[in-house]
Amino acid sequence: MSKENKNICYSYAGGHHFHYIAINRASNPRVPAQVRVLGEAFQVTVEGVTSFWFTHNPQRLLIALAGAKPENIEATQGRTWLFVKGDYSTDCFNMTNEPLTPCVRELLQPDMKESNRIVKEREVKAKKNNN
């Protein structure tokens, strides 16, 4: 892994990155949210319910919140997804109210020999079942 990639996270688990399909297809309805910063945790109130949410990149959320009007902070109803609308864009945060899992710092390539062996094994089993 190169030196400049050490701070990149490849995880899509809660508290890490969003997948674009989730943002486009499952992020509604959105409801107003109030966020209070408590160190690296965030006290979030949505529809009268207050809980603690976490993100792997609290600095990014702090920057987004610093430039946002309170009425421009929303959460997806029933999910720990936070949206902070700024002057030029909306920042999206896949938060979690569970303990934060570690970031995934490198992508592991699949073992193609093992994958091919499994495929061949399945083909043999399917052939036996068809005879």
C-alpha positions in Angstrom: 0.0 0.0 0.0 1.4 3.4 -0.9 2.2 6.0 1.8 -0.5 8.4 0.7 -3.3 5.8 1.1 -2.8 5.2 4.8 -5.8 7.4 5.8 -8.2 6.1 3.2 -11.1 4.0 4.5 -12.8 1.5 2.2 -15.5 0.4 4.7 -19.3 0.8 4.0 -20.2 -0.4 7.5 -22.3 1.9 9.8 -20.2 5.0 10.7 -18.1 4.8 7.5 -18.9 5.5 3.9 -22.2 5.6 2.0 -22.8 3.6 -1.1 -24.3 5.8 -3.8 -27.3 3.5 -4.2 -28.2 3.9 -0.6 -28.1 7.7 -0.8 -30.2 7.8 -4.0 -32.7 5.1 -3.2 -33.1 4.7 0.6 -32.4 8.1 2.1 -36.0 9.4 2.4 -38.0 10.5 4.1 -35.7 13.0 5.7 -36.7 14.8 8.9 -35.1 17.7 10.9 -32.2 16.7 13.2 -30.4 18.6 15.9 -26.8 17.8 16.5 -24.7 18.6 19.5 -20.9 17.9 19.4 -19.5 15.9 22.4 -15.9 15.3 21.5 -15.8 12.6 18.8 -19.4 11.6 19.6 -22.5 13.5 18.4 -25.7 13.8 20.4 -28.4 13.7 17.7 -32.1 14.4 18.3 -34.5 13.2 15.6 -38.3 13.3 16.1 -37.9 13.9 19.9 -35.5 10.9 20.4 -32.0 11.7 21.4 -29.1 9.2 21.0 -25.4 9.2 20.4 -24.1 8.8 16.9 -20.5 8.2 15.7 -18.6 8.5 12.4 -15.1 7.4 11.4 -14.4 11.0 10.3 -15.7 13.4 13.0 -13.6 16.2 11.6 -15.5 16.2 8.3 -18.8 16.4 10.2 -17.5 19.2 12.4 -16.6 21.2 9.3 -20.0 20.6 7.7 -21.9 21.5 10.9 -19.8 24.7 11.3 -21.0 26.1 8.0 -24.7 24.9 8.2 -27.8 26.6 9.4 -29.8 24.5 11.9 -32.7 24.1 9.5 -30.3 22.5 6.9 -29.5 19.5 9.1 -31.6 16.4 8.4 -31.6 12.7 9.1 -33.2 9.8 7.3 -36.3 8.7 9.3 -35.5 5.4 11.0 -31.8 5.4 10.1 -28.6 6.9 11.4 -28.0 8.8 8.2 -27.2 12.5 8.5 -27.4 15.2 5.8 -25.9 18.6 6.2 -26.8 21.1 3.5 -24.2 23.8 2.9 -24.1 26.7 0.5 -22.9 24.6 -2.5 -23.5 21.0 -1.6 -25.0 18.5 0.9 -22.6 16.4 2.9 -23.9 12.9 3.7 -22.8 10.9 6.7 -23.5 7.2 7.3 -23.5 7.4 11.1 -23.9 4.6 13.7 -25.3 4.4 17.2 -23.3 1.2 17.8 -19.6 1.0 18.7 -17.6 2.1 15.7 -15.8 -0.7 13.7 -12.3 -0.1 12.6 -11.6 1.5 9.2 -10.6 -0.9 6.4 -7.3 0.5 5.2 -6.5 -1.8 2.3 -8.4 -3.7 -0.3 -7.7 -7.4 -0.4 -7.6 -9.1 -3.7 -9.6 -12.3 -3.9 -7.7 -15.6 -4.2 -8.7 -16.5 -7.8 -7.3 -20.0 -7.6 -9.6 -20.7 -4.7 -12.5 -19.1 -6.5 -11.9 -21.1 -9.6 -11.7 -24.3 -7.6 -15.0 -23.6 -5.9 -16.7 -22.9 -9.3 -15.3 -26.1 -10.8 -16.5 -28.1 -7.7 -20.0 -26.7 -8.1 -20.0 -27.5 -11.8 -19.1 -31.1 -11.0 -21.8 -31.3 -8.4 -24.4 -29.8 -10.7 -23.4 -32.2 -13.5 -23.8 -35.2 -11.1 -27.2 -34.0 -9.9 -28.4 -33.6 -13.5 -27.5 -37.2 -14.4 
